[in-house]
Amino acid sequence: MPIPALNIKYREDKGGKSAHLARKQKKVPGVIYAKGMETRSILVDEREMEALLYRHGDSTRLALNLEGEKHLGIIKDIQRSNKKKYMLHVDFQVLNEKEKFKFSLPIHVHNKEEMEKGEQIVQFQMDEVEIQTLPRYFPEDIFVDLTILKEKDNVTVSDLNIFDDENIEVLDDPETVIATLVYAAREEEEEETDEEEAAEPELIGEKKEEEE
């Protein structure tokens, strides 16, 4: 699969006012940095950035084009407005193709609907995994097939599709639980029982007997 490309430009003016003006012009201020490279202020087109996120998510390698200067990088951080959710700032990290990097990447699940039948629901314990690898081995997708729960009580890190890939080191414990099946009705009954016990009023007659 080809690496998605993104055009970014140098940002000459800095400060809060220039950042506000850039956002009004549908440009997102940000920075690009790497080990041994000076951090540089940049701007990226908001529509182009949102389209990339919609198609590829925020955990993919990018071919960054900084006014003709080409870099392989990743999105390191995105800050959004709490109310309107538009982008306030974005950080890009340039990757050295000969150096191993640590990445925390999301775990996707397959066949969740097939496992959630009747009173059973899938309960998740973790939604991302930490790996270490060279940029060229960066996984396109990290996932686990939940139908494993037909044979096992839990889905663990060792069940991930990348776990046996010799080019990728999974840093989380192999026995860490990712997901398990629970019974929704049973949980609701226990919660209702607890609430009833907590809300049960004390009888006046019983109180008097205790005082006597």
C-alpha positions as CSV (number, residue, x, y, z in Angstrom):
1,M,0.0,0.0,0.0
2,P,1.5,3.4,-1.0
3,I,2.4,5.8,1.9
4,P,-0.1,8.7,2.0
5,A,1.5,12.1,1.1
6,L,0.9,15.4,2.8
7,N,2.0,18.9,1.8
8,I,3.2,21.2,4.5
9,K,4.7,24.7,4.4
10,Y,7.0,26.8,6.5
11,R,5.3,29.2,8.9
12,E,7.2,32.4,9.0
13,D,5.2,34.4,11.5
14,K,4.9,33.0,15.0
15,G,2.8,33.8,18.1
16,G,-0.8,33.6,19.1
17,K,-2.2,36.2,16.7
18,S,-0.6,34.7,13.6
19,A,-1.8,31.2,14.7
20,H,-5.4,32.5,15.1
21,L,-5.2,34.2,11.7
22,A,-3.9,31.0,10.1
23,R,-6.8,29.0,11.6
24,K,-9.3,31.5,10.2
25,Q,-7.7,30.8,6.8
26,K,-8.2,27.1,7.3
27,K,-4.6,26.5,7.9
28,V,-3.4,24.4,11.0
29,P,-0.2,25.6,12.7
30,G,2.3,23.0,13.8
31,V,5.9,21.9,14.1
32,I,8.1,19.3,12.4
33,Y,11.0,17.8,14.3
34,A,13.5,15.0,14.4
35,K,16.5,13.8,16.4
36,G,19.4,16.1,15.3
37,M,17.2,18.4,13.4
38,E,16.0,21.9,14.5
39,T,12.3,22.1,15.2
40,R,10.6,24.1,12.5
41,S,7.2,25.8,12.5
42,I,4.9,24.8,9.7
43,L,1.4,25.2,8.4
44,V,-0.8,22.5,6.9
45,D,-4.1,22.8,5.0
46,E,-7.0,21.9,7.3
47,R,-9.1,20.2,4.6
48,E,-6.2,18.1,3.3
49,M,-5.3,17.1,6.9
50,E,-8.8,16.1,7.8
51,A,-9.1,14.1,4.5
52,L,-5.9,12.2,5.3
53,L,-7.2,11.4,8.9
54,Y,-10.5,10.2,7.5
55,R,-8.9,7.8,5.0
56,H,-5.8,6.6,7.0
57,G,-6.3,7.6,10.6
58,D,-3.6,9.2,12.7
59,S,-1.3,6.2,13.1
60,T,0.3,5.8,9.7
61,R,3.5,6.7,8.1
62,L,3.4,9.9,5.9
63,A,5.4,11.1,3.0
64,L,5.8,14.7,4.1
65,N,6.6,17.3,1.5
66,L,8.0,20.4,3.1
67,E,8.2,22.8,0.1
68,G,10.1,20.2,-1.9
69,E,12.0,18.8,1.0
70,K,10.9,15.2,1.4
71,H,10.6,13.4,4.8
72,L,9.2,10.1,6.1
73,G,7.3,10.9,9.2
74,I,4.3,10.3,11.5
75,I,1.7,12.4,13.3
76,K,3.0,12.7,16.8
77,D,0.2,14.8,18.3
78,I,-3.0,16.6,17.4
79,Q,-4.6,19.2,19.6
80,R,-8.3,20.1,19.0
81,S,-10.7,22.6,20.3
82,N,-12.8,21.2,23.2
83,K,-16.1,22.6,21.9
84,K,-15.9,22.7,18.1
85,K,-13.3,19.9,17.7
86,Y,-11.4,21.8,14.9
87,M,-7.6,21.3,14.9
88,L,-5.5,23.8,16.9
89,H,-2.0,22.4,16.4
90,V,-0.3,19.3,14.9
91,D,3.1,17.8,15.6
92,F,5.0,15.8,13.0
93,Q,8.0,13.6,13.8
94,V,10.5,12.8,11.1
95,L,11.7,9.1,11.1
96,N,15.3,8.0,10.4
97,E,14.9,4.9,8.3
98,K,18.0,3.3,9.9
99,E,16.9,3.9,13.5
100,K,14.3,1.9,15.5
101,F,11.4,3.8,17.0
102,K,8.9,3.1,19.6
103,F,5.3,3.5,18.6
104,S,2.0,3.3,20.6
105,L,-0.6,2.2,18.0
106,P,-4.3,1.5,18.2
107,I,-5.6,-2.1,18.2
108,H,-8.4,-2.8,15.8
109,V,-10.8,-5.7,16.4
110,H,-12.4,-8.1,13.9
111,N,-15.7,-10.0,14.3
112,K,-17.0,-8.1,17.4
113,E,-20.6,-8.4,16.2
114,E,-20.3,-12.2,15.8
115,M,-19.2,-12.6,19.4
116,E,-21.8,-10.2,20.9
117,K,-24.9,-12.5,20.8
118,G,-27.6,-12.8,23.4
119,E,-26.4,-11.6,26.8
120,Q,-22.7,-11.7,25.9
121,I,-20.8,-8.5,25.3
122,V,-17.0,-7.9,24.6
123,Q,-15.3,-6.0,27.4
124,F,-12.0,-4.3,26.4
125,Q,-9.0,-3.9,28.8
126,M,-6.6,-2.1,26.4
127,D,-7.0,-0.4,23.0
128,E,-3.4,0.2,22.0
129,V,-0.1,-1.6,22.0
130,E,3.5,-0.4,22.2
131,I,5.9,-1.7,19.6
132,Q,9.5,-1.0,18.5
133,T,10.6,-1.4,14.8
134,L,12.4,0.2,11.9
135,P,10.2,2.6,9.9
136,R,10.1,0.4,6.9
137,Y,8.4,-2.3,9.0
138,F,5.8,0.0,10.4
139,P,2.6,-2.1,10.4
140,E,-0.3,-1.0,8.2
141,D,-2.8,-2.4,10.7
142,I,-2.7,-4.0,14.1
143,F,-5.7,-6.2,14.9
144,V,-7.0,-9.2,16.7
145,D,-9.8,-11.6,15.7
146,L,-12.3,-11.9,18.5
147,T,-13.6,-15.3,17.4
148,I,-10.6,-16.5,19.5
149,L,-13.0,-16.1,22.4
150,K,-14.9,-19.2,21.2
151,E,-11.8,-21.2,22.3
152,K,-10.2,-19.0,25.0
153,D,-11.4,-17.0,28.0
154,N,-9.4,-14.0,27.0
155,V,-7.8,-12.3,24.0
156,T,-4.2,-11.3,24.9
157,V,-1.4,-9.4,23.3
158,S,0.0,-12.7,22.1
159,D,-3.0,-13.0,19.8
160,L,-2.3,-9.9,17.8
161,N,-1.6,-10.3,14.1
162,I,1.9,-8.8,14.4
163,F,3.0,-10.7,17.5
164,D,5.1,-13.3,15.5
165,D,6.5,-10.8,13.1
166,E,10.3,-11.1,13.5
167,N,10.7,-7.4,12.3
168,I,8.4,-6.0,15.0
169,E,9.1,-6.1,18.8
170,V,6.0,-6.0,20.9
171,L,6.9,-4.3,24.2
172,D,3.7,-5.1,26.1
173,D,3.5,-8.3,28.1
174,P,2.2,-11.2,25.9
175,E,-0.3,-12.2,28.6
176,T,-1.8,-8.8,29.0
177,V,-5.6,-9.1,28.4
178,I,-7.0,-7.1,25.5
179,A,-10.6,-8.3,25.7
180,T,-12.9,-10.8,27.3
181,L,-16.6,-11.9,27.2
182,V,-18.9,-10.9,29.9
183,Y,-22.7,-11.4,30.5
184,A,-24.5,-8.1,30.4
185,A,-27.7,-9.3,32.1
186,R,-25.8,-10.7,35.0
187,E,-23.9,-7.5,35.6
188,E,-27.1,-5.5,35.5
189,E,-28.8,-7.8,38.1
190,E,-25.8,-7.4,40.4
191,E,-25.9,-3.6,40.1
192,E,-29.6,-3.5,40.8
193,T,-29.2,-5.7,43.9
194,D,-26.4,-3.4,45.2
195,E,-28.6,-0.3,44.6
196,E,-31.6,-1.9,46.4
197,E,-29.5,-2.9,49.4
198,A,-28.0,0.6,49.6
199,A,-31.4,2.3,49.3
200,E,-33.4,0.0,51.7
201,P,-34.8,2.3,54.5
202,E,-34.3,1.5,58.1
203,L,-37.5,0.5,59.9
204,I,-38.5,2.6,62.9
205,G,-39.6,-0.4,64.9
206,E,-36.3,-2.1,64.4
207,K,-34.4,1.0,65.6
208,K,-36.5,1.2,68.8
209,E,-35.9,-2.5,69.6
210,E,-32.2,-2.0,69.2
211,E,-32.2,1.0,71.5
212,E,-34.2,-0.9,74.2
